[in-house]
Amino acid sequence: MRYITAGESHGPQLTTIIEGIPAGMPLTTEDINHELARRQKGYGRGRRMQIETDMVNITGGVRHGFTLGSPLSLVVENKDWKHWTKIMGIDPLILENQEVKRKVTRPRPGHADLVGGIKYGHRDMRNVLERSSARETTVRVAAGAVAKKLLTLLGIEVAGHVLEIGGVRANQPQYENIQELQQKTEESPVRCFDEQVEKQMIEAIEQAKANGDSIGGIVEVIVEGMPIGVGSYVQYDRKLDAKIAQAILSINAFKGVEFGLGFGMARLPGSEVHDEIIWNEDEGYVRSTNRLGGFEGGMTTGMPIVVRGVMKPIPTLYKPLKSVDIDTKESFSASIERSDSCAVPAASVVAEAVVAWELAAAITEQFCSDRYELLKQSIEDHRVYAKGF
Ligand code: EPS
């Protein structure tokens, strides 16, 4: 499976082309729109989310509610485009020295503006920020929705939630089943399972907003139902945990990733890090603990996957940091753009999407995957085989 995306934040639309989804998999527009709406929610978003109501238009690869095996083409319109048709126009400017509004010459520290400008030779750094904007995660969530649909049909559930915002840390969630985690997180404006700290998180966001500042946090994705042995130890670029780490770090503003006990493992002896193996007739091989977060040797252990990512505070600030005007080389405040004060809740939905994508891609690579029914059968056969191994 592979996908690429295209489109600028204030351009006409965002697009993704997806290849490798098995033929015959049920898929509806609503499956994708549901995930797009989840990404748009979350306390701390700016005014842009009031303009957009993201809806997908499937323009290839699906017929009468089933995938065809041909590439899927998904398009999401930017409603804000109508306010930007001149600034972001596609056609050449009529007058050569015509002044374009909202030119960016004072790069924002922490964004791609300056470095991207130097790399591609854009002296109007709007050419950089329009593409490096997290608006692009809209279509990554659309691609992830397709992957998530496949996983759900194969009995694999993905749940993302927020663990920390601006230094306010939630307790590790305690739940009976993953559906409870999914439901409770869904009801929270900051996508946090812990109701006790939810209010404090909201206050932290309010405080940041009042100060013209921004705050980051930590999101966690938990996946249950993965078959044992997906991924591989035989080559560095086939290790599935490494692919997931890359996917998490590819989310805008993400700076770190850990599995299971993560960085805490540095302070513990081996006897308190590894997960003992037990076997029973019902479940086959299971572990008494899950400190490694679902991976051994780059392969799934069959235990829940537990992966966390850290998001830095968004670098667009209403009280901007010092920067330099690239035209005059004089010191100035960085340019002010409309922004969110905290996008950690939304980022937990993006994290779900990118993790789901990597898992679905690994599954379709490993099992018979031209036809959905064949894939389903070969996963069921593998589960039986692994249990009795
Ligand atoms: C973003 C800036 C804001 C965010 C945007 C990401 O957009 P605008 O510049 O239009 O106010 O709202 O996020 C989205 C549009 C989105 O859909 O998540 C940025 O610069 O990264």
Boltz pocket constraint, residues with backbone or C-beta under 6 A from the ligand:
constraints:
  - pocket:
      binder: B
      contacts: [[A, 9], [A, 46], [A, 47], [A, 48], [A, 49], [A, 52], [A, 80], [A, 129], [A, 132], [A, 133], [A, 134], [A, 135], [A, 136], [A, 138], [A, 316], [A, 337], [A, 338], [A, 339], [A, 340]]
      max_distance: 6.0
